[in-house]
Amino acid sequence: MPGFSLFILTTLLLLLLLLTATHFSAASCPDGWQITPALDKCFIYIPTPLSWDRSEALCRNNFTAHLAALSSLQDLNLAKSLCGPSPSGCWVGGHRNNTASAFAWKWSDDSSSWNDTAFPADPLRANCSTTGCALATTNDACTLVTNTHAALTAKRCSDSHGLICMINHGEYPFC
């Protein structure tokens, strides 16, 4: 029977380790937040329609967070699923940044890099068959996630939409 007891003890220890690991991975984001596929960020959808600037301020002031920085197509898909209930789309953290030589897109957290492979700049240009043409020459362009064929699009920052806030995994002082 000593072999059987050792088997039971080993099985119980493995079960305890598995439960502990599951608890920590499930609790890796605060309640209501969703972990990104890369397990490096947490997102939350806020349905309140606000301008992009007010959305960024809400994320910073309420959660010590930023609007979501999308590093990959997997992040985009998560943002689209969170934004699903919003027919007009949700703000994420991209905004246009003009430099002396050209324009570029930048994330509001200032630390995430824009992924040109996943999000080329050209599809984010405004549709110039409408009054949105002025968007192509101004800094008043911010990124919106939609459930349309152009999942990441540029809109006037002053428009009101729901939003997705982001915290880096493990950085949530409000827990």
Secondary structure as UniProt FT lines:
FT   HELIX           2..26
FT   TURN            31..32
FT   STRAND          34..35
FT   TURN            37..38
FT   STRAND          41..50
FT   HELIX           52..63
FT   STRAND          66..67
FT   HELIX           73..83
FT   TURN            84..85
FT   TURN            87..88
FT   STRAND          90..98
FT   STRAND          103..107
FT   TURN            108..109
FT   TURN            116..118
FT   HELIX           122..124
FT   TURN            128..129
FT   HELIX           131..137
FT   STRAND          142..145
FT   STRAND          152..155
FT   TURN            157..158
FT   STRAND          161..168
FT   TURN            169..170
FT   TURN            173..174
//
